[in-house]
Amino acid sequence: MSKETLILLYGGRSAEREVSVLSAESVMRAVNYDRFNVKTYFITKSGDFIKTQEFITLPATDEKLMTNDSVVWNDKIAPSAIYETDAVVFPVLHGPMGEDGSIQGFLEILKLAYVGPNILSASSTMDKLLAKHVFESVGVPQVPYVAAFADENQAEIAEEVVEKLQFPVFVKPANMGSSVGISKVEDLTELARALTEAYKYDNRVVIEQGVDAREIECAVLGNGGEISATLPGEVVKDVAFYDYNSKYIDNKIQMDIPAHIAPKLAEQIQTYAIKAYKAVNGAGLSRCDFFVTTDGRLYLNEINAIPGFTQWSMYPLLWENMGLSYSALIEKLVDLAKSAFEIREKHLL
């Protein structure tokens, strides 16, 4: 029986490109090479597509994928050249133009099956402001927040923050993940600086109420009516606020999997995770991140539609705790991608 082709798209134009490389290298080493051949394509920070390595067997432990520092420009291709009949694409891309619906639309135009969220679920979960409106509509609890826009009066935004929230607050670009551009703010002076930083990444910003809370995460898997959620895990930090460097460079993160919480709370988290996932028309996978406050309140922080896939990432570790290995998880995601593709094609009358 001939093997299937799995295409890894990685890199990208967003500030989260380094995370993408780490995730792609982890995936390429976890693939079941009895079932798949793997082809990799690197998207540079300028948006060019570069044909990189192909693997028919498990790569050597020291094998590295191309980065922006090692681009071979002679291997540049037209984006459409990634097409291969019956191939499945795993877009291991984070941030804008990776998990915001852009690459998903491109792959649908090419008539390729792909792992992860469809256009709608990708764009709606990537945009923190839009996602908040969706979650509000289905009764999923969230922390209080203020919306800020770069082209509006910043003094009036500061007044609204003082009126509706209490310091500390967190300032987040609406369309960015992996803690890029996010700041913890203790007063109005810091708020102005944090907004300036956040506006570098997006003209639309969310200012959220800071809460004294544990950070509990739940992994969701499935399409349509067949959706399942893991037992939650907890991020245990050795820093006051874990930013991009803490997550991916310094790796100053510890996790409790499963989280040490009451069974009733775990069940409630799973219920809200599936409810939120369905509300944004989730497909393939997502990681749902919650706050559990010291006084027992539960809030959904966000849905990450293409969570990190590094060897220390929460999403695959949560499923491993449920008995689904990293390699088997990739196979399941490919099967879900093929199923979603078949359904999508049937609707194109």
C-alpha positions, 0 to 999 in steps of 0.5 A: 500500500502506497504511503500518504503525503503529509505536507508541513507548512511552517514559518510564516510572516507573523511575529510567532514564526519561531514557535512555528519552526519549533512545532514543525520540527516536533511534528516531523519527528512524531509522524508515523512514517509507516503511513506518511511521507512528509514534505516541508515548505517554509514560508519566509517572513516576507511571505515567500514559499521555499521548498525544504526537506522531504522525509520518508523515514524518521529524521535524525535527531540533529536534523533542523528545518530551514529558518529565515537565517538559513533560507535557500532562495534557489528553492523558492517556488510559487505558493500553488506548487505545494499542491499534490493530489490527495495530500493533506496539509498540516499548517503548523503556523501561528498568529496572523496569516497562519491561524486567522483564516488566510492560509485556510482560504488559500488551501481551500482554493487549491482544493487541499485537505488541511489539519485544523480550523476552517476559515470561519473558526480560524478567523473568529478565534484569532480575533479576540474581540470577535471571539468575546462577542461570540462567547457572550452570545452563548453564555460562556463566562469571560473576564470584564474587558474594554476594547481599544482602537488605535485611531480613537481618542486614547484619553477616553479609552483610559477613562473607560478603563478606570471606570470599568476595570481595576488595575492590574489589567492585561493589554492584548493585541486582538489578532496575536497569540503566544503572548506576543505584544501582551503586557501586564499593566499596573497604572495609567502610565504603564497603560499608555506604554502598553497600548503603544506596544500592542498597536505595533501588532494590531490596531484593535486591542483588548484590555482585560481585567487582571484576576488572581487565578489559576490558568487551566487549559483543556484540549478539544478534538473533533469535527461537527457533532463528534467532539471530545475534550480532555481532562484539564491541565494547569500551567504552573509558572515560576514567573509572575506573568509568562510572556513569549520568552518564558513560554518558548525561549526560556521554557520557564513553564511547568504543567500539572497534567491533569490539573489538581482540581475538583472533578465537578470543576473539571467537568464544567471546564470540559462542558464550556470548552466544547460549548465555546468550540461549537459556537465558533464552528471549531474543526480539528483541534483547539486548546481552550484556556480558562481562569479559575479565580481564588474565590471559585469563579470560572472564566474562558480566557481564549480559544487557541485554534492552532496551539503549539505543537512543540515537545513541551506543548500543553495540547499534545500532552493533554491528549497523551494523558488521555491515552492518545500518543503524539503520533496517534494524535497526528494521525487522528488530526489527518483523518479529521482533515480528510473528513472535513475536506470530503464534507466541504467538497460535497457542499460545492454543488 
